[in-house]
Amino acid sequence: MVLKSQVLLCREKMRMTGSRHRVVIVGGGFGGINVTRALTGADADVTVVDRTNHHLFQPLLYQVAAGILPEGLIAPALRNVIRKQANARTLLASVEDLDVPGRIVSAVAPDGRPLALPYDTLVVASGAADAYFGHEEWAEFAPGLKTLEDARHLRSHILSAFEMAELAATPAEQAQYLTFVVIGAGPTGVELVGQLAELAHQVLPRDYRSAVPAEAKILLVEAGPAVLSAFHPKLQRYTQRRLEEMGVDVRLNTAAIAMSHDSITVRGPEREEQIPARTKIWAAGVQASPLAGILAEVTGAGTDRAGRIAVLPDCSLPGHPEIFAVGDMISLNQLPGVAQPAIQQGKYVGKLIRARLRDTAAAKPFRYRDKGNMATIGHLSAVTDSSGLRFTGVIGYTMWGFVHVLYLIDWGNRIATMYTWARALTFTKNRAHRVITFEQARYELGQHSGEGKIPGGL
Ligand SMILES: Cc1cc2nc3c(=O)[nH]c(=O)nc-3n(C[C@H](O)[C@H](O)[C@H](O)COP(=O)(O)OP(=O)(O)OC[C@H]3O[C@@H](n4cnc5c(N)ncnc54)[C@H](O)[C@@H]3O)c2cc1C
């Protein structure tokens, strides 16, 4: 009863705040922020609702996990990002449900208070989550990398493993702590093993006395026949060769079949093997955010195997021209779940909403401009492929660095990122963000041991 009256009160307050067209955007990632920006100056009140208070630049998340970049550089506060946009505001809340006939977004504030956000136009851009292909229990043993919290935990977990290796009582225990297995050889998996190899083989050896980080085993396990399956075979071969030169054990045609807190079992072309390893990282699959399923249910739209919702060519939902979905959570023209489709769809939908507000002619269907693929492997080595122009090594790395810095938000973050890279990767060859505490290490070791969570984590 109390909850219901709070919802009604909130709904009323929201209604009273403005009589202009109300656009609610769920998610302030690549898709959502580009819709928001495209609506700058439009005759509409724009509300961005996100579970986090920041716009996360996921492509550099692995560098936070590896202790290279501080998190603030890749996650500027949404509030600050839209500060100059007078018609937009942002709310920290989790969207839980959608009332399509009533045109209300139901969300929950961090203190549990329900919020009802009325809309005239709704854009859902809530991204994707890790998919464990029916083995949800593996999430406990092999966490993924999607959010800033994931990156912080991963960093703490990796550093805790090296600390425990220093304290280990037997060589077998030490080896268990110094074995790192990444499952999935897409760009995220490749970037992660590259960083683990640099950390273990180049950065940490001089800092340890008992443990020998250089002896760390770093495995990349991939069920398919090649690393970076979406890239040209020439770039796949280069990547595999470079990783092997960096000391990574690349296992192709090999699938994870079982896991526990201290081991992983893999099935390769010739045999099954149980590998003792305290650190397993999941980079093998994604599925659409649960909001895609809710949207599909309430609108009758279809979903694909990854749970992505099928949208019309203008990114709206069938029978609901007032609802759009963009980015990783949609399936449209078989576009990949990477940043460019989300960015371009966001801009497109923002422009389309503006055109509708001005009552101008119907927009053309969304057309994707393919800007190519890129992935970094390690220091001074990356692969890029754009319109058939393929680069590897230092040239690829320079192009990768340039594009990633360019897409960061805010000049301050761009300059600070370049400075941090120069310091960490070129001059000191150190990783400055290696801070953990006893409590964090206990939490990480307890978290993936099945012994229950130990309070005092991040
Ligand atoms: C580790 C990693 C590395 C990557 N590297 C690259 C790369 O090198 N190149 C590339 O092109 N792409 C890369 N990608 C993919 C790229 O980041 C995504 O394709 C892109 O972020 C998709 O944009 P989006 O707006 O759909 O979702 P996101 O950017 O994920 O944004 C979704 C937003 O919705 C919010 N949200 C979710 N659920 C709710 C809810 N219920 N209520 C409120 N808010 C919610 C989230 O907090 C988030 O802010 C990478 C992804 C990851 C995870």
The ligand as a Tripos MOL2 file, in Angstrom:
@<TRIPOS>MOLECULE
LIG
   53    58     1     0     0
SMALL
NO_CHARGES

@<TRIPOS>ATOM
      1 C1         35.5080   -5.8100  -21.8250 C.3       1 LIG1
      2 C2         34.8890   -5.2890  -23.1060 C.ar      1 LIG1
      3 C3         35.7150   -4.8640  -24.1380 C.ar      1 LIG1
      4 C4         35.1610   -4.3730  -25.3130 C.ar      1 LIG1
      5 N1         36.0050   -3.9540  -26.3150 N.ar      1 LIG1
      6 C5         35.4730   -3.4090  -27.4270 C.ar      1 LIG1
      7 C6         36.3240   -2.8990  -28.4570 C.ar      1 LIG1
      8 O1         37.5600   -2.9420  -28.3450 O.2       1 LIG1
      9 N2         35.7290   -2.3580  -29.5550 N.ar      1 LIG1
     10 C7         34.3720   -2.2770  -29.6850 C.ar      1 LIG1
     11 O2         33.8900   -1.7410  -30.6800 O.2       1 LIG1
     12 N3         33.5550   -2.7610  -28.7500 N.ar      1 LIG1
     13 C8         34.0540   -3.3270  -27.6240 C.ar      1 LIG1
     14 N4         33.2320   -3.8070  -26.6480 N.ar      1 LIG1
     15 C9         31.7590   -3.7910  -26.8820 C.3       1 LIG1
     16 C10        31.1730   -2.4180  -26.6240 C.3       1 LIG1
     17 O3         31.6430   -1.8890  -25.4030 O.3       1 LIG1
     18 C11        29.6530   -2.5710  -26.6020 C.3       1 LIG1
     19 O4         29.2610   -3.0610  -27.8600 O.3       1 LIG1
     20 C12        28.9440   -1.2590  -26.3310 C.3       1 LIG1
     21 O5         29.2700   -0.7940  -25.0390 O.3       1 LIG1
     22 C13        27.4390   -1.4330  -26.4630 C.3       1 LIG1
     23 O6         26.7920   -0.2310  -26.1410 O.3       1 LIG1
     24 P1         25.3380   -0.2630  -25.4650 P.3       1 LIG1
     25 O7         24.9260    1.1500  -25.3190 O.co2     1 LIG1
     26 O8         24.4830   -1.1950  -26.1910 O.co2     1 LIG1
     27 O9         25.5850   -0.9150  -24.0320 O.3       1 LIG1
     28 P2         26.5080   -0.4190  -22.8400 P.3       1 LIG1
     29 O10        27.5940    0.4850  -23.3120 O.co2     1 LIG1
     30 O11        26.9110   -1.6710  -22.1360 O.co2     1 LIG1
     31 O12        25.5280    0.4270  -21.9220 O.3       1 LIG1
     32 C14        24.4460   -0.1600  -21.2750 C.3       1 LIG1
     33 C15        24.0950    0.7130  -20.0870 C.3       1 LIG1
     34 O13        22.8370    0.3170  -19.5820 O.3       1 LIG1
     35 C16        22.8680    0.3030  -18.1810 C.3       1 LIG1
     36 N5         21.8460   -0.6340  -17.7120 N.ar      1 LIG1
     37 C17        21.7750   -1.9650  -17.9450 C.ar      1 LIG1
     38 N6         20.6790   -2.4890  -17.3760 N.ar      1 LIG1
     39 C18        20.0380   -1.4600  -16.7760 C.ar      1 LIG1
     40 C19        18.8560   -1.3660  -16.0090 C.ar      1 LIG1
     41 N7         18.0830   -2.4370  -15.7650 N.pl3     1 LIG1
     42 N8         18.5050   -0.1690  -15.5060 N.ar      1 LIG1
     43 C20        19.2710    0.9280  -15.7440 C.ar      1 LIG1
     44 N9         20.3990    0.8920  -16.4680 N.ar      1 LIG1
     45 C21        20.7800   -0.2820  -16.9880 C.ar      1 LIG1
     46 C22        24.2990   -0.1280  -17.8460 C.3       1 LIG1
     47 O14        24.6590    0.2720  -16.5380 O.3       1 LIG1
     48 C23        25.0920    0.5820  -18.9390 C.3       1 LIG1
     49 O15        25.5280    1.8470  -18.5360 O.3       1 LIG1
     50 C24        33.7560   -4.3140  -25.4600 C.ar      1 LIG1
     51 C25        32.9290   -4.7430  -24.4160 C.ar      1 LIG1
     52 C26        33.4880   -5.2270  -23.2510 C.ar      1 LIG1
     53 C27        32.5980   -5.6870  -22.1280 C.3       1 LIG1
@<TRIPOS>BOND
     1     1     2 1
     2     2     3 ar
     3     2    52 ar
     4     3     4 ar
     5     4     5 ar
     6     4    50 ar
     7     5     6 ar
     8     6     7 ar
     9     6    13 1
    10     7     8 2
    11     7     9 ar
    12     9    10 ar
    13    10    11 2
    14    10    12 ar
    15    12    13 ar
    16    13    14 ar
    17    14    15 1
    18    14    50 ar
    19    15    16 1
    20    16    17 1
    21    16    18 1
    22    18    19 1
    23    18    20 1
    24    20    21 1
    25    20    22 1
    26    22    23 1
    27    23    24 1
    28    24    25 2
    29    24    26 1
    30    24    27 1
    31    27    28 1
    32    28    29 2
    33    28    30 1
    34    28    31 1
    35    31    32 1
    36    32    33 1
    37    33    34 1
    38    33    48 1
    39    34    35 1
    40    35    36 1
    41    35    46 1
    42    36    37 ar
    43    36    45 ar
    44    37    38 ar
    45    38    39 ar
    46    39    40 ar
    47    39    45 ar
    48    40    41 1
    49    40    42 ar
    50    42    43 ar
    51    43    44 ar
    52    44    45 ar
    53    46    47 1
    54    46    48 1
    55    48    49 1
    56    50    51 ar
    57    51    52 ar
    58    52    53 1
@<TRIPOS>SUBSTRUCTURE
     1 LIG1         1 GROUP 0 **** ****
